[in-house]
Amino acid sequence: MTTDPPCCDSLPVSELLSVVVITYNSAPVLTGMLAALKAVLPNSEVIFVDNGSSDETHGILERSGTDATLILGHGNVGFGAGANIGARAASRDLLLILNPDARPCAVDERALALLARQTRVGLLACAIRAEAGNTVHMLYRQWGWRRELWWHVVMSFLVPRELRIARPRVRRYGRAHWALGAALLVNRGEFLEVGGFDDRFFLYGEDRDLGRTYRAQKLPVCPTDAVTVEHDGGASSPVDVIRRNTWIVLSRLEYAAKWHGESDVVRLASRYLAALALIGRLPRVGRLRGAADRAIAVCACLADIANQPGVAAYPAARETLAELGRRRNRSSH
């Protein structure tokens, strides 16, 4: 007498899923994350990778009484590098990579079991529950570097923040180039085989680059409803607007250098600096004053980081900015 193999429905989530949460001064959202993990994914392997928090993050995790692993001591290496550390420490077939403000609120165990049995999984954008109660998948197309530049400059410096104009999402399967890094589901072995996140991207842009890496390996970038999360968006740590915009510029330049070559990154850097200089000369009246001040501050921050020794992140971007600075100095003499 023979028996059928166990149905994928019978496989417990605990045998399938490792959850990696990357924290940095994330105390305000950790209680909600811990409660969500306990309620929705009670038997999963949970790993918190902390990038040098100085707030109550460690204390909250240590007092939580969970069986979660807390990885410390590597400093503030950025989101992508932190996720790589967590992936290497994990042991399950599937890996759920989360921002601490992306709380799991529903899981489809059958879908997880099916994913665990697939030979090719790809990069999966988890469903995100919107305010209206419906779910969306944060999947996007990668634009050319000129369009990316103007989108960032206009949205970050010229459009009032309260308008909150969202980048258009891809709504059809097969057209996505990258997925928002706040909640990603991957096969752990596949993720490590493609190299995971590129450590050169400290913050912002690492998800775009990962999508490009998966597509270069002929792996899909697509949605999944296996895990649904609630995402507060930017609530996981304090935001320094100047540094945020500086990192976005550096990430755009590093991406161009990696995937398009030296000539494109030089043109992109030159146009970024020209656009910021133009905004910096706007009249100091009303909203324009804030835009001008931010643009000047970002230019100064870019120059400071470009010439800062001992910085590992964004090597191509920093070298390009430093070279442009040297050219300007030579032309001025």
Secondary structure, DSSP 8 states (H G I E B T S, - for coil): -------GGGS-GGGTEEEEEEESS-HHHHHHHHHHHHHHSTTSEEEEEE----SSHHHHHHHS----EEE-SS----HHHHHHHHHHH--SSEEEEE-TTEEEEEE-HHHHHHHHH-S---EEEEEEE-TTS-EEE-EE----HHHHHHHHHIIIIIS-GGG--------STT---EE-TTEEEEEHHHHHHTTSS-TT--SSSHHHHHHHHHHHTT--EEEEEEEEEEE-SS-SS---HHHHHHHHHHHHHHHHHHHT-HHHHHHHHHHHHHHHHHHHTS-SSHHHHHHHHHHHHHHHHHHHHHT-TT--SSHHHHHHHHHHHHHHHHHH-
